[in-house]
Amino acid sequence: MSQKVQLTLSDRLRKSPYFDATIRAGASTFTIYNHMLMPTSYEGSEKDYWNLVNNVTMWDVAAERQVEVSGSDAYRFVEYITPRDLSNLQIGQGKYAFITDENGGIINDPIILRLGEQRFWLSIADSDVLLWARGLACGLGWDVQIHEPDVSPLAIQGPNNLPLMNDLFGDWVDDLKYFFFKETELNGIPLIVQRSGWSKQGGFELYLMDGTQGDKLWDAVLSAGKKYDIKPATPNNIERIESGLFSWGNDMKLENNPLELPLGKFCQLDKGAEYLSRESLQRINSEGVKNKVVGLVLSGDALIDGCESPWQVFSDKKLCGKLTSIAHSPRLNSNIAFATVDSQLSETGTKLTVETPCGSRNATVSDIPFI
């Protein structure tokens, strides 16, 4: 059992515009994400999970920072940093994409939003994309300006998301397709509203464009959500594993490439635009990947929700991989996990063994998503 630790706060650990509101709402644990404090629990992981899958929740995800790219070479630049074809990305649309380096390693896996012909946001996971992108742009010498704008997302997630959104904004939100967005305002608060979010329960993200109005936006959503018994919540480890949502820093890192994940539809290796990792990813694709990210179902009693460091995975007592994320699913009554294993052991039904803090457990490779 790990010893409890406390964080010493300073300006290096930024607070979100919703921080005070989350404290009032009972946030009990936080993590560091993009150098910011981000809540990870209110009533405990399982209670937060049931609030999410049964009702509607609001999340402080201001740590999902935006990296803005503009300038006459902005479109050329965002094409260059990803193996995903962005040629049909419309103004007012976002797309999930891997950002990859010259070796094909995963820098990040953001949603790329197109706000104008030559203006984009990278809505990033937890890595220093801003510094990497600015360094790359400097080396290329292209006409791009890259900075972090004053933008802080607040997510509304859960099956009752749409009635709440209708009450807040009107019926026009019904027509937003997934990952499409619209600039608007709520009680004078400037926002971009996008149908998106890090769950499969349905929802929207409200991109607050004035950090001084965080409390005002939180209270407006909370007030409108009372009739739906809205609860504060966070990205939920149980639900995201059930749904097959991978976490940068856990299930993928710089040493991984996108071809190791079951997300091939987000890579067009022969796309027309120039991109940084073309040669590396095409070579890896031709040779075949050495490792694959798979789902696992582990036997036995419920295991802890999450692992502080990877657990070793074995095949016939030979080390063959690592388990990177785990949760006990209440709906499946099973321990479910993601692991990176030798590619020849990635077929559904393959029997493996995982060394857990509670001892050795049998595991079976499973399809993703689990639900």
RAQUINOR-V824902 format. One record per run of one state. SS is the DSSP state (H for helix, E for strand, - for the rest). FROM is the first residue (numbers start at 0). LEN is the number of residues. If there is no record, write none. Layout:
# RAQUINOR-V824902
SS&FROM&LEN, SS&FROM&LEN
This chain:
# RAQUINOR-V824902
-&0&13, E&13&1, -&14&4, H&18&7, -&25&3, E&28&5, -&33&2, E&35&6, -&41&3, H&44&10, -&54&2, E&56&4, -&60&5, E&65&5, -&70&3, H&73&7, -&80&12, E&92&4, -&96&2, E&98&2, -&100&4, E&104&4, -&108&2, E&110&6, -&116&2, E&118&5, -&123&5, H&128&12, -&140&4, E&144&3, -&147&4, E&151&6, -&157&3, H&160&9, -&169&1, H&170&5, -&175&4, E&179&7, -&186&2, E&188&6, -&194&8, E&202&6, -&208&2, H&210&18, -&228&2, E&230&3, -&233&3, H&236&6, -&242&5, E&247&1, -&248&3, E&251&1, -&252&4, E&256&1, H&257&3, -&260&3, H&263&3, -&266&11, H&277&10, -&287&3, E&290&8, -&298&12, E&310&5, -&315&2, E&317&12, -&329&4, E&333&9, H&342&3, -&345&5, E&350&6, -&356&2, E&358&8, -&366&5
